[in-house]
Amino acid sequence: MTVELGRYGVWSHYTGWEGRAEAAARLEELGFGTLWLGGAPDGGVLKLVEELLGATGRLVVATGILNVWTTSADVVNTSYRDLAWTDRFLVGVGVGHREQNGEVYHSPYQKLVHYLDELDVPRDRLALAALGPRVLRLAAARTSVAHPYLVTPEYIAQARETIGQGTVLAPEQHVVLEEDPTKAREEARRGLALYLKLENYTNNWLRNGFTEDDLHDGGSDRLVDALVAWGPTDRVATRLRAHLDAGADHVSVQLLGRNKDTSPAFTDLAAALAE
């Protein structure tokens, strides 16, 4: 059976979790079902996975994502065998970005297919980073979880139509817990700055109704407000529920700014989601 991710999870850069097993246990207590370890450039993150799993009893730990250009399938296979004692490890893989992988980034779709062929990890323990329709369909065919990043509820409705009902749809959502519009959008733009330079994301936004004008000067207010949930916790909770209403099975929260990775912020958000 597919790993049970829960309705809500937390997405955070993996370097912020070294030596913080107690914090992972606290997220579990608050009701978050999955901790996504993002930004992992190589297999080194897999040692951290074992530490966090050992400190928790129900929390799923997922890689979001292991880059198929920089992490060999053999490394993943070995780590998966070492974690055979648990069913709470989800192996998330993806192709990363042309701008960051340089000359090795060629035929990314075929690279994904070949990599999945090499993996000795059961389909129900695999997630695939997916944005475009072709990779969404590959996720549905070869893995149990499609993991889109920086998307809107409107995108989720289309993605659900693309993959059908047999695959878990688990998007990530940027969040800024700030009520002042100017401050919130400033923080949101800092969080979006890198992605506005990456064509995987900009092409996806253009496919989904945004224009070239929306991509300029740090992103238009329309783009920022669509991609980043900001405001008080009840307003943010409403946006997270909108993904579920549109067809998602699970939503992972990435906090930006001063509240990033802080227990009080997650405590408040968990309370709002429980209402």
Secondary structure, DSSP 8 states (H G I E B T S, - for coil): ------SEEEEEEGGGGTT-HHHHHHHHHHT--EEEEE---STTHHHHHHHHHHT-SS-EEEEE-EETTTS-HHHHHHHHHHTTT-S-EEEEEE---HHHHGGG--SHHHHHHHHHHH--S-GGGEEEE--SHHHHHHHHHH-SEEE--S--HHHHHHHHHHH-SSSEE--EEEEE---SHHHHHHHHHHHHTTGGG-HHHHHHHHHTT--GGGGSTT--HHHHHHHEEESSHHHHHHHHHHHHHHT-S-EEEEE-GGGTT-HHHHHHHHHHHH-
